[in-house]
Amino acid sequence: MHDSSSIVLHEAPAIPGLVFRHFRGEADLSNIAAVVNASFAADKLSERITVEGLANIYAHPVHWDPQQDALLAEVNGTLVGYSNTQWREGHDARPHFSNLHLAPEWRGCGLELAMQGHMERRARAAAAAEPGGAPHCFASNVPETWQAWVEVLRALGYAPARYYLQMQRSLLDDDLSEAALPTGLALRPALPEHYRAIWEADGECFRDLQDYVAPSEEDYRGWVATPDLDASLWLVAWDGDQVAGAAINVIHEGAWGETDDLFVRRPWRKRGLGRALLVGSLRLFKARGLTTAGLGVDTENVTGALRLYESVGYRPYQRWASFRKGM
């Protein structure tokens, strides 16, 4: 009997038992999470996705259709690859991001080309359904160590537009410097009634960056519904009732703490607040018994973030390229 969820890809490599198909529902989530996490580990990322976290992403899709814009690759019934495409509003374009995850043993076998080609076709269909506005483009963020994917993108006409570093710092030593908050500011616990103000302040700070993509209301709903959201890990600096800046921190498995977002709003910049929030985050991680701290940074960040991170001991361990191609 024909499986209505199956997809025929003409670029598919000749791998016995290989099948491509659509997302079928909740039963797929645990296998998708396993593939995504294996792919993260192959790229030396600390990040991991839980089944609950993945379910939350599927419950709050932003500019993508989980039934049409996700692609699953199976070999003899075992999931080995997962991808999806999603478009966002940028400064001067609408980038359609192709997100690809492959179990490491299946990289370089031709799946990258097949899945990237399918994602491009889905992106073109999405662009055709959203006429007007900014021009559309293709986008993929790729770790440089995943050479097979890099080579596919270059062969398809993509070129790197920006570079990002994943950085880490050991917490096993006792050389954490002191960094006091600027005068007039105070740290206060982040309560649910503060989440909206913190979210909006975060978005405001990144609006002037070249790779900015506009968050939507559905982004916010998904964020506050994140199963492992832990505001006790955040450091939020207040000036009266105004959010001056914040470090949004998370903890990953393996005693690894990560600063997902570090931001300072314009009126409070150049006063040492960013350093105080970063050093405070390191001390918080250490107090929780963690051994490593991590974060990511745009190498061309106009606020000088890379210099700040290096000055408190962070060092790069992985570089990513943001590849783009016109549509």
BALOBA-1460 file (C-alpha; in Angstrom, 3 decimals):
// residues 327
<rec num="1" residu="m" x="0.000" y="0.000" z="0.000"/>
<rec num="2" residu="h" x="1.316" y="3.490" z="-0.875"/>
<rec num="3" residu="d" x="2.506" y="5.580" z="2.076"/>
<rec num="4" residu="s" x="1.021" y="9.061" z="1.643"/>
<rec num="5" residu="s" x="3.799" y="10.538" z="3.815"/>
<rec num="6" residu="s" x="6.638" y="9.339" z="1.555"/>
<rec num="7" residu="i" x="8.568" y="11.797" z="-0.637"/>
<rec num="8" residu="v" x="10.491" y="10.948" z="-3.804"/>
<rec num="9" residu="l" x="13.705" y="12.951" z="-4.211"/>
<rec num="10" residu="h" x="15.454" y="12.688" z="-7.560"/>
<rec num="11" residu="e" x="18.791" y="13.653" z="-5.956"/>
<rec num="12" residu="a" x="18.542" y="10.760" z="-3.479"/>
<rec num="13" residu="p" x="21.770" y="8.733" z="-3.167"/>
<rec num="14" residu="a" x="21.680" y="4.986" z="-3.887"/>
<rec num="15" residu="i" x="21.491" y="3.834" z="-0.278"/>
<rec num="16" residu="p" x="19.612" y="0.527" z="0.217"/>
<rec num="17" residu="g" x="16.539" y="1.025" z="2.390"/>
<rec num="18" residu="l" x="16.611" y="4.843" z="2.144"/>
<rec num="19" residu="v" x="13.207" y="6.514" z="2.422"/>
<rec num="20" residu="f" x="12.295" y="10.202" z="2.686"/>
<rec num="21" residu="r" x="8.999" y="11.214" z="4.228"/>
<rec num="22" residu="h" x="6.940" y="13.932" z="5.898"/>
<rec num="23" residu="f" x="6.499" y="14.380" z="9.639"/>
<rec num="24" residu="r" x="3.753" y="12.029" z="10.825"/>
<rec num="25" residu="g" x="3.037" y="13.366" z="14.298"/>
<rec num="26" residu="e" x="3.971" y="13.079" z="17.954"/>
<rec num="27" residu="a" x="5.358" y="9.561" z="17.572"/>
<rec num="28" residu="d" x="8.238" y="10.972" z="15.480"/>
<rec num="29" residu="l" x="9.450" y="13.423" z="18.110"/>
<rec num="30" residu="s" x="11.680" y="11.105" z="20.158"/>
<rec num="31" residu="n" x="13.515" y="9.866" z="17.051"/>
<rec num="32" residu="i" x="13.905" y="13.405" z="15.702"/>
<rec num="33" residu="a" x="15.347" y="14.525" z="19.049"/>
<rec num="34" residu="a" x="17.838" y="11.650" z="18.981"/>
<rec num="35" residu="v" x="19.054" y="12.574" z="15.482"/>
<rec num="36" residu="v" x="19.270" y="16.290" z="16.301"/>
<rec num="37" residu="n" x="21.271" y="15.577" z="19.463"/>
<rec num="38" residu="a" x="23.630" y="13.206" z="17.657"/>
<rec num="39" residu="s" x="24.184" y="15.919" z="15.050"/>
<rec num="40" residu="f" x="24.818" y="18.533" z="17.759"/>
<rec num="41" residu="a" x="27.340" y="16.227" z="19.444"/>
<rec num="42" residu="a" x="29.153" y="15.630" z="16.147"/>
<rec num="43" residu="d" x="29.544" y="19.411" z="15.811"/>
<rec num="44" residu="k" x="30.836" y="19.706" z="19.409"/>
<rec num="45" residu="l" x="27.814" y="21.689" z="20.537"/>
<rec num="46" residu="s" x="26.688" y="21.563" z="24.155"/>
<rec num="47" residu="e" x="23.077" y="22.197" z="23.166"/>
<rec num="48" residu="r" x="20.595" y="19.328" z="23.373"/>
<rec num="49" residu="i" x="16.883" y="19.186" z="22.570"/>
<rec num="50" residu="t" x="14.381" y="17.250" z="24.664"/>
<rec num="51" residu="v" x="11.248" y="15.613" z="23.326"/>
<rec num="52" residu="e" x="9.236" y="18.142" z="25.347"/>
<rec num="53" residu="g" x="11.232" y="21.030" z="23.912"/>
<rec num="54" residu="l" x="10.742" y="19.727" z="20.389"/>
<rec num="55" residu="a" x="7.023" y="19.311" z="20.988"/>
<rec num="56" residu="n" x="6.909" y="22.966" z="22.063"/>
<rec num="57" residu="i" x="8.653" y="24.034" z="18.833"/>
<rec num="58" residu="y" x="6.089" y="22.090" z="16.818"/>
<rec num="59" residu="a" x="3.269" y="23.637" z="18.851"/>
<rec num="60" residu="h" x="4.476" y="27.180" z="18.020"/>
<rec num="61" residu="p" x="5.668" y="27.145" z="14.387"/>
<rec num="62" residu="v" x="6.838" y="30.509" z="13.038"/>
<rec num="63" residu="h" x="6.722" y="30.849" z="9.249"/>
<rec num="64" residu="w" x="6.891" y="27.104" z="8.596"/>
<rec num="65" residu="d" x="4.433" y="24.241" z="8.263"/>
<rec num="66" residu="p" x="5.459" y="21.186" z="10.317"/>
<rec num="67" residu="q" x="3.547" y="18.885" z="7.968"/>
<rec num="68" residu="q" x="5.025" y="20.260" z="4.730"/>
<rec num="69" residu="d" x="8.335" y="21.914" z="5.614"/>
<rec num="70" residu="a" x="9.959" y="19.090" z="7.604"/>
<rec num="71" residu="l" x="11.798" y="16.225" z="5.911"/>
<rec num="72" residu="l" x="12.738" y="12.935" z="7.578"/>
<rec num="73" residu="a" x="15.265" y="10.448" z="6.172"/>
<rec num="74" residu="e" x="15.123" y="6.793" z="7.220"/>
<rec num="75" residu="v" x="17.319" y="3.836" z="6.374"/>
<rec num="76" residu="n" x="15.653" y="0.463" z="6.915"/>
<rec num="77" residu="g" x="13.150" y="2.113" z="9.231"/>
<rec num="78" residu="t" x="15.712" y="3.958" z="11.380"/>
<rec num="79" residu="l" x="15.694" y="7.751" z="11.325"/>
<rec num="80" residu="v" x="19.106" y="9.073" z="10.254"/>
<rec num="81" residu="g" x="18.346" y="12.630" z="9.120"/>
<rec num="82" residu="y" x="15.981" y="15.509" z="9.767"/>
<rec num="83" residu="s" x="15.607" y="18.941" z="8.198"/>
<rec num="84" residu="n" x="13.158" y="21.779" z="7.980"/>
<rec num="85" residu="t" x="12.927" y="25.182" z="6.345"/>
<rec num="86" residu="q" x="11.643" y="28.370" z="7.961"/>
<rec num="87" residu="w" x="11.620" y="31.964" z="6.751"/>
<rec num="88" residu="r" x="12.103" y="35.087" z="8.856"/>
<rec num="89" residu="e" x="11.826" y="38.845" z="8.445"/>
<rec num="90" residu="g" x="15.283" y="40.407" z="8.177"/>
<rec num="91" residu="h" x="16.485" y="43.977" z="7.696"/>
<rec num="92" residu="d" x="16.510" y="43.908" z="3.908"/>
<rec num="93" residu="a" x="15.506" y="40.352" z="2.971"/>
<rec num="94" residu="r" x="13.445" y="37.386" z="4.045"/>
<rec num="95" residu="p" x="15.970" y="34.581" z="4.580"/>
<rec num="96" residu="h" x="14.639" y="31.027" z="4.280"/>
<rec num="97" residu="f" x="16.770" y="28.971" z="6.655"/>
<rec num="98" residu="s" x="17.420" y="25.319" z="5.861"/>
<rec num="99" residu="n" x="18.155" y="23.494" z="9.129"/>
<rec num="100" residu="l" x="19.796" y="20.109" z="8.601"/>
<rec num="101" residu="h" x="20.701" y="17.403" z="11.093"/>
<rec num="102" residu="l" x="22.326" y="14.080" z="10.207"/>
<rec num="103" residu="a" x="23.623" y="11.264" z="12.365"/>
<rec num="104" residu="p" x="27.428" y="11.517" z="11.988"/>
<rec num="105" residu="e" x="27.825" y="8.115" z="10.338"/>
<rec num="106" residu="w" x="25.499" y="9.232" z="7.526"/>
<rec num="107" residu="r" x="27.297" y="12.446" z="6.680"/>
<rec num="108" residu="g" x="29.061" y="12.653" z="3.340"/>
<rec num="109" residu="c" x="26.872" y="9.926" z="1.804"/>
<rec num="110" residu="g" x="24.898" y="12.238" z="-0.482"/>
<rec num="111" residu="l" x="22.075" y="13.017" z="1.928"/>
<rec num="112" residu="e" x="23.179" y="16.637" z="2.275"/>
<rec num="113" residu="l" x="22.569" y="17.348" z="-1.425"/>
<rec num="114" residu="a" x="19.226" y="15.545" z="-1.529"/>
<rec num="115" residu="m" x="17.858" y="17.203" z="1.599"/>
<rec num="116" residu="q" x="19.200" y="20.666" z="0.749"/>
<rec num="117" residu="g" x="17.583" y="20.454" z="-2.683"/>
<rec num="118" residu="h" x="14.239" y="19.541" z="-1.153"/>
<rec num="119" residu="m" x="14.474" y="22.393" z="1.360"/>
<rec num="120" residu="e" x="15.163" y="24.839" z="-1.461"/>
<rec num="121" residu="r" x="12.043" y="23.691" z="-3.288"/>
<rec num="122" residu="r" x="9.970" y="24.079" z="-0.142"/>
<rec num="123" residu="a" x="11.469" y="27.549" z="0.421"/>
<rec num="124" residu="r" x="10.547" y="28.610" z="-3.110"/>
<rec num="125" residu="a" x="6.974" y="27.449" z="-2.520"/>
<rec num="126" residu="a" x="6.819" y="29.425" z="0.728"/>
<rec num="127" residu="a" x="8.220" y="32.528" z="-0.987"/>
<rec num="128" residu="a" x="5.632" y="32.239" z="-3.760"/>
<rec num="129" residu="a" x="2.919" y="32.197" z="-1.111"/>
<rec num="130" residu="e" x="4.289" y="35.395" z="0.502"/>
<rec num="131" residu="p" x="4.490" y="37.893" z="-2.386"/>
<rec num="132" residu="g" x="5.624" y="41.456" z="-1.882"/>
<rec num="133" residu="g" x="7.831" y="42.881" z="0.819"/>
<rec num="134" residu="a" x="11.582" y="42.321" z="0.989"/>
<rec num="135" residu="p" x="13.343" y="40.004" z="-1.468"/>
<rec num="136" residu="h" x="13.709" y="36.365" z="-0.454"/>
<rec num="137" residu="c" x="16.969" y="34.459" z="-0.147"/>
<rec num="138" residu="f" x="18.212" y="31.029" z="0.911"/>
<rec num="139" residu="a" x="20.206" y="30.703" z="4.155"/>
<rec num="140" residu="s" x="22.005" y="27.926" z="6.006"/>
<rec num="141" residu="n" x="24.175" y="28.162" z="9.113"/>
<rec num="142" residu="v" x="26.818" y="25.441" z="8.964"/>
<rec num="143" residu="p" x="29.717" y="24.371" z="11.218"/>
<rec num="144" residu="e" x="32.916" y="24.471" z="9.188"/>
<rec num="145" residu="t" x="33.827" y="20.976" z="10.383"/>
<rec num="146" residu="w" x="30.838" y="19.575" z="8.432"/>
<rec num="147" residu="q" x="32.737" y="19.675" z="5.161"/>
<rec num="148" residu="a" x="30.260" y="17.629" z="3.126"/>
<rec num="149" residu="w" x="27.497" y="20.174" z="3.759"/>
<rec num="150" residu="v" x="29.826" y="23.114" z="3.136"/>
<rec num="151" residu="e" x="30.844" y="21.622" z="-0.216"/>
<rec num="152" residu="v" x="27.222" y="21.038" z="-1.237"/>
<rec num="153" residu="l" x="26.294" y="24.631" z="-0.452"/>
<rec num="154" residu="r" x="29.240" y="26.034" z="-2.407"/>
<rec num="155" residu="a" x="28.387" y="23.778" z="-5.365"/>
<rec num="156" residu="l" x="24.803" y="25.079" z="-5.275"/>
<rec num="157" residu="g" x="25.990" y="28.688" z="-5.459"/>
<rec num="158" residu="y" x="25.931" y="29.701" z="-1.795"/>
<rec num="159" residu="a" x="28.619" y="31.945" z="-0.338"/>
<rec num="160" residu="p" x="29.465" y="32.709" z="3.312"/>
<rec num="161" residu="a" x="28.018" y="36.031" z="4.433"/>
<rec num="162" residu="r" x="29.038" y="36.048" z="8.092"/>
<rec num="163" residu="y" x="30.925" y="33.923" z="10.594"/>
<rec num="164" residu="y" x="30.068" y="32.957" z="14.149"/>
<rec num="165" residu="l" x="32.192" y="31.495" z="16.906"/>
<rec num="166" residu="q" x="31.148" y="29.034" z="19.557"/>
<rec num="167" residu="m" x="33.227" y="29.823" z="22.635"/>
<rec num="168" residu="q" x="33.818" y="28.185" z="25.999"/>
<rec num="169" residu="r" x="35.549" y="28.826" z="29.286"/>
<rec num="170" residu="s" x="36.542" y="26.457" z="32.078"/>
<rec num="171" residu="l" x="34.998" y="27.073" z="35.496"/>
<rec num="172" residu="l" x="37.423" y="24.813" z="37.342"/>
<rec num="173" residu="d" x="39.888" y="27.561" z="38.242"/>
<rec num="174" residu="d" x="39.455" y="30.425" z="40.682"/>
<rec num="175" residu="d" x="40.452" y="33.298" z="38.422"/>
<rec num="176" residu="l" x="37.001" y="34.856" z="38.000"/>
<rec num="177" residu="s" x="37.486" y="38.594" z="38.097"/>
<rec num="178" residu="e" x="35.276" y="41.027" z="39.956"/>
<rec num="179" residu="a" x="32.872" y="43.195" z="37.973"/>
<rec num="180" residu="a" x="30.474" y="45.400" z="39.887"/>
<rec num="181" residu="l" x="27.185" y="46.676" z="38.489"/>
<rec num="182" residu="p" x="27.218" y="50.318" z="37.394"/>
<rec num="183" residu="t" x="25.906" y="52.764" z="39.986"/>
<rec num="184" residu="g" x="22.134" y="53.072" z="40.076"/>
<rec num="185" residu="l" x="21.409" y="49.606" z="38.685"/>
<rec num="186" residu="a" x="20.201" y="46.554" z="40.596"/>
<rec num="187" residu="l" x="19.708" y="42.860" z="39.919"/>
<rec num="188" residu="r" x="16.226" y="41.575" z="40.697"/>
<rec num="189" residu="p" x="14.667" y="38.147" z="40.169"/>
<rec num="190" residu="a" x="12.845" y="37.720" z="36.878"/>
<rec num="191" residu="l" x="9.192" y="36.975" z="37.592"/>
<rec num="192" residu="p" x="6.622" y="35.888" z="34.975"/>
<rec num="193" residu="e" x="5.159" y="39.379" z="34.895"/>
<rec num="194" residu="h" x="8.595" y="40.636" z="33.768"/>
<rec num="195" residu="y" x="9.037" y="38.210" z="30.876"/>
<rec num="196" residu="r" x="7.435" y="40.457" z="28.261"/>
<rec num="197" residu="a" x="9.610" y="43.457" z="29.175"/>
<rec num="198" residu="i" x="12.753" y="41.309" z="29.133"/>
<rec num="199" residu="w" x="11.803" y="39.802" z="25.763"/>
<rec num="200" residu="e" x="11.142" y="43.202" z="24.214"/>
<rec num="201" residu="a" x="14.378" y="44.662" z="25.592"/>
<rec num="202" residu="d" x="16.312" y="41.714" z="24.154"/>
<rec num="203" residu="g" x="14.740" y="42.190" z="20.710"/>
<rec num="204" residu="e" x="15.421" y="45.930" z="20.798"/>
<rec num="205" residu="c" x="19.140" y="45.377" z="21.393"/>
<rec num="206" residu="f" x="19.621" y="43.065" z="18.429"/>
<rec num="207" residu="r" x="17.591" y="45.164" z="15.998"/>
<rec num="208" residu="d" x="20.639" y="47.045" z="14.701"/>
<rec num="209" residu="l" x="22.676" y="43.939" z="13.886"/>
<rec num="210" residu="q" x="23.121" y="42.985" z="10.246"/>
<rec num="211" residu="d" x="21.827" y="39.428" z="10.771"/>
<rec num="212" residu="y" x="18.774" y="40.541" z="12.748"/>
<rec num="213" residu="v" x="15.555" y="38.625" z="12.207"/>
<rec num="214" residu="a" x="12.373" y="40.061" z="13.648"/>
<rec num="215" residu="p" x="10.742" y="38.007" z="16.418"/>
<rec num="216" residu="s" x="7.014" y="37.399" z="16.185"/>
<rec num="217" residu="e" x="4.272" y="37.024" z="18.766"/>
<rec num="218" residu="e" x="4.379" y="33.268" z="18.162"/>
<rec num="219" residu="d" x="8.109" y="33.351" z="18.958"/>
<rec num="220" residu="y" x="7.269" y="34.880" z="22.312"/>
<rec num="221" residu="r" x="4.542" y="32.350" z="23.069"/>
<rec num="222" residu="g" x="6.919" y="29.526" z="22.240"/>
<rec num="223" residu="w" x="9.663" y="31.033" z="24.385"/>
<rec num="224" residu="v" x="7.573" y="31.404" z="27.535"/>
<rec num="225" residu="a" x="6.192" y="27.886" z="27.006"/>
<rec num="226" residu="t" x="9.663" y="26.319" z="26.798"/>
<rec num="227" residu="p" x="9.500" y="23.341" z="29.191"/>
<rec num="228" residu="d" x="12.899" y="23.925" z="30.797"/>
<rec num="229" residu="l" x="12.672" y="27.728" z="30.989"/>
<rec num="230" residu="d" x="14.461" y="28.595" z="34.250"/>
<rec num="231" residu="a" x="14.411" y="32.279" z="35.114"/>
<rec num="232" residu="s" x="16.484" y="31.604" z="38.255"/>
<rec num="233" residu="l" x="19.471" y="31.363" z="35.892"/>
<rec num="234" residu="w" x="18.909" y="34.829" z="34.423"/>
<rec num="235" residu="l" x="20.611" y="37.998" z="35.566"/>
<rec num="236" residu="v" x="18.420" y="41.019" z="34.850"/>
<rec num="237" residu="a" x="19.697" y="44.524" z="35.608"/>
<rec num="238" residu="w" x="17.050" y="47.139" z="36.340"/>
<rec num="239" residu="d" x="17.150" y="50.919" z="36.441"/>
<rec num="240" residu="g" x="13.960" y="51.611" z="38.332"/>
<rec num="241" residu="d" x="11.244" y="49.918" z="36.320"/>
<rec num="242" residu="q" x="13.360" y="49.775" z="33.116"/>
<rec num="243" residu="v" x="15.290" y="46.706" z="31.961"/>
<rec num="244" residu="a" x="18.833" y="47.969" z="31.374"/>
<rec num="245" residu="g" x="20.293" y="44.642" z="30.275"/>
<rec num="246" residu="a" x="20.273" y="40.944" z="30.987"/>
<rec num="247" residu="a" x="22.067" y="37.635" z="30.644"/>
<rec num="248" residu="i" x="19.668" y="34.854" z="29.676"/>
<rec num="249" residu="n" x="21.363" y="31.652" z="30.822"/>
<rec num="250" residu="v" x="20.564" y="27.953" z="30.452"/>
<rec num="251" residu="i" x="22.113" y="24.717" z="31.680"/>
<rec num="252" residu="h" x="22.842" y="21.808" z="29.342"/>
<rec num="253" residu="e" x="23.650" y="18.242" z="30.252"/>
<rec num="254" residu="g" x="27.257" y="17.526" z="31.069"/>
<rec num="255" residu="a" x="27.743" y="20.337" z="33.643"/>
<rec num="256" residu="w" x="27.708" y="22.998" z="30.918"/>
<rec num="257" residu="g" x="26.170" y="26.429" z="31.386"/>
<rec num="258" residu="e" x="25.456" y="28.656" z="28.411"/>
<rec num="259" residu="t" x="24.648" y="32.334" z="28.049"/>
<rec num="260" residu="d" x="22.036" y="32.226" z="25.298"/>
<rec num="261" residu="d" x="21.648" y="36.013" z="25.175"/>
<rec num="262" residu="l" x="23.659" y="38.848" z="26.678"/>
<rec num="263" residu="f" x="22.301" y="42.310" z="25.951"/>
<rec num="264" residu="v" x="22.596" y="45.895" z="27.163"/>
<rec num="265" residu="r" x="20.197" y="48.553" z="25.939"/>
<rec num="266" residu="r" x="21.675" y="51.655" z="24.346"/>
<rec num="267" residu="p" x="21.208" y="54.156" z="27.226"/>
<rec num="268" residu="w" x="23.196" y="51.877" z="29.564"/>
<rec num="269" residu="r" x="26.077" y="50.888" z="27.292"/>
<rec num="270" residu="k" x="29.762" y="51.761" z="27.800"/>
<rec num="271" residu="r" x="29.417" y="51.575" z="31.593"/>
<rec num="272" residu="g" x="30.591" y="48.019" z="32.255"/>
<rec num="273" residu="l" x="27.146" y="46.450" z="32.524"/>
<rec num="274" residu="g" x="27.841" y="43.753" z="29.920"/>
<rec num="275" residu="r" x="30.981" y="42.671" z="31.761"/>
<rec num="276" residu="a" x="29.166" y="42.641" z="35.102"/>
<rec num="277" residu="l" x="26.380" y="40.439" z="33.692"/>
<rec num="278" residu="l" x="28.851" y="38.079" z="32.028"/>
<rec num="279" residu="v" x="31.076" y="37.675" z="35.084"/>
<rec num="280" residu="g" x="27.976" y="37.316" z="37.257"/>
<rec num="281" residu="s" x="26.797" y="34.505" z="34.970"/>
<rec num="282" residu="l" x="30.136" y="32.716" z="35.320"/>
<rec num="283" residu="r" x="29.885" y="32.939" z="39.096"/>
<rec num="284" residu="l" x="26.301" y="31.682" z="38.981"/>
<rec num="285" residu="f" x="27.336" y="28.677" z="36.871"/>
<rec num="286" residu="k" x="30.221" y="27.897" z="39.196"/>
<rec num="287" residu="a" x="27.939" y="28.115" z="42.238"/>
<rec num="288" residu="r" x="25.661" y="25.551" z="40.545"/>
<rec num="289" residu="g" x="28.593" y="23.140" z="40.306"/>
<rec num="290" residu="l" x="29.098" y="23.473" z="36.555"/>
<rec num="291" residu="t" x="32.519" y="22.976" z="34.990"/>
<rec num="292" residu="t" x="32.208" y="24.770" z="31.637"/>
<rec num="293" residu="a" x="30.566" y="27.957" z="30.372"/>
<rec num="294" residu="g" x="29.756" y="28.616" z="26.743"/>
<rec num="295" residu="l" x="28.246" y="31.167" z="24.368"/>
<rec num="296" residu="g" x="28.111" y="32.114" z="20.698"/>
<rec num="297" residu="v" x="29.105" y="35.368" z="19.009"/>
<rec num="298" residu="d" x="28.997" y="37.028" z="15.614"/>
<rec num="299" residu="t" x="32.615" y="37.756" z="14.693"/>
<rec num="300" residu="e" x="31.523" y="41.147" z="13.297"/>
<rec num="301" residu="n" x="29.320" y="42.142" z="16.239"/>
<rec num="302" residu="v" x="29.377" y="45.937" z="16.301"/>
<rec num="303" residu="t" x="29.114" y="46.157" z="20.106"/>
<rec num="304" residu="g" x="32.557" y="44.624" z="20.679"/>
<rec num="305" residu="a" x="31.117" y="41.454" z="22.205"/>
<rec num="306" residu="l" x="33.957" y="39.235" z="20.989"/>
<rec num="307" residu="r" x="36.573" y="41.390" z="22.752"/>
<rec num="308" residu="l" x="34.526" y="41.296" z="25.948"/>
<rec num="309" residu="y" x="34.200" y="37.510" z="25.891"/>
<rec num="310" residu="e" x="37.912" y="37.022" z="25.234"/>
<rec num="311" residu="s" x="38.782" y="39.417" z="28.049"/>
<rec num="312" residu="v" x="37.079" y="37.201" z="30.629"/>
<rec num="313" residu="g" x="38.623" y="33.982" z="29.359"/>
<rec num="314" residu="y" x="36.327" y="32.603" z="26.649"/>
<rec num="315" residu="r" x="38.095" y="30.914" z="23.742"/>
<rec num="316" residu="p" x="36.632" y="29.694" z="20.404"/>
<rec num="317" residu="y" x="36.247" y="25.978" z="19.771"/>
<rec num="318" residu="q" x="34.021" y="25.937" z="16.666"/>
<rec num="319" residu="r" x="33.358" y="28.336" z="13.787"/>
<rec num="320" residu="w" x="30.112" y="28.512" z="11.840"/>
<rec num="321" residu="a" x="29.480" y="30.142" z="8.497"/>
<rec num="322" residu="s" x="26.178" y="31.762" z="7.548"/>
<rec num="323" residu="f" x="25.772" y="30.842" z="3.885"/>
<rec num="324" residu="r" x="23.395" y="32.841" z="1.678"/>
<rec num="325" residu="k" x="22.139" y="32.609" z="-1.899"/>
<rec num="326" residu="g" x="19.686" y="34.781" z="-3.782"/>
<rec num="327" residu="m" x="16.323" y="33.340" z="-4.717"/>
